[in-house]
Amino acid sequence: MNMKSIQEVKRFHEARLMALPDVVSVGIGLNEAGDAAVIVGLARENTATRAHIPQRLEEYPVVVRITGSAKAE
């Protein structure tokens, strides 16, 4: 079994996730259990967008967080 690294999985899916409405970031972090996860940041709650974000990307869990909009200074 050839498992991809979480970095490879993130890179592969990032453009598709970033194209969804209100998605402002895609990163790597930990879920509540302390396992490596793909973290998807939303500017605001969007149930339609959440419906298009899978619970897992390949073997890694996905965590959705409301992060707000990124503001340039």
C-alpha positions as CSV (number, residue, x, y, z in Angstrom):
1,M,0.0,0.0,0.0
2,N,1.5,3.3,-1.1
3,M,0.1,6.0,1.2
4,K,0.4,9.6,0.1
5,S,1.7,12.2,2.6
6,I,-0.9,14.6,3.9
7,Q,1.1,17.4,2.1
8,E,0.5,15.6,-1.2
9,V,-3.2,15.1,-0.5
10,K,-3.6,18.7,0.4
11,R,-1.8,19.9,-2.7
12,F,-3.9,17.6,-4.9
13,H,-7.3,18.8,-3.6
14,E,-6.4,22.4,-2.7
15,A,-7.5,24.2,-5.9
16,R,-10.9,22.4,-6.0
17,L,-11.5,23.3,-2.3
18,M,-10.4,26.9,-2.7
19,A,-12.8,27.3,-5.6
20,L,-15.8,26.7,-3.3
21,P,-17.8,29.7,-2.0
22,D,-16.5,31.1,1.3
23,V,-13.4,28.9,1.4
24,V,-10.5,31.1,2.4
25,S,-7.8,28.6,3.4
26,V,-6.7,25.0,3.1
27,G,-4.0,23.8,5.5
28,I,-2.7,21.0,7.6
29,G,-3.3,20.7,11.3
30,L,-4.8,18.3,13.9
31,N,-8.3,17.2,14.5
32,E,-9.8,16.8,18.0
33,A,-8.3,13.4,18.4
34,G,-4.8,14.7,17.6
35,D,-4.6,13.1,14.2
36,A,-3.2,14.9,11.1
37,A,-6.0,16.5,9.2
38,V,-6.7,18.7,6.3
39,I,-8.1,22.0,7.7
40,V,-10.5,24.0,5.5
41,G,-11.2,27.5,6.6
42,L,-14.5,29.2,5.8
43,A,-15.1,33.0,5.9
44,R,-18.6,32.3,7.3
45,E,-20.9,29.4,7.8
46,N,-22.1,28.1,4.4
47,T,-24.1,24.9,4.5
48,A,-24.1,24.6,0.7
49,T,-20.3,24.7,0.7
50,R,-20.0,22.3,3.6
51,A,-22.1,19.8,1.6
52,H,-19.3,19.8,-1.0
53,I,-16.4,19.3,1.5
54,P,-15.8,15.6,2.1
55,Q,-15.3,14.3,5.6
56,R,-12.1,12.6,4.4
57,L,-9.6,13.3,1.7
58,E,-8.1,9.9,0.9
59,E,-7.1,8.5,4.3
60,Y,-7.0,11.9,6.1
61,P,-9.9,13.5,8.0
62,V,-11.1,16.9,7.0
63,V,-11.9,19.6,9.6
64,V,-13.9,22.7,8.7
65,R,-13.4,25.8,10.8
66,I,-15.0,29.2,10.5
67,T,-12.0,31.5,10.4
68,G,-13.5,34.7,9.0
69,S,-12.1,36.7,6.1
70,A,-8.4,37.3,5.7
71,K,-7.7,41.0,5.7
72,A,-4.6,42.5,4.1
73,E,-2.9,45.2,6.1
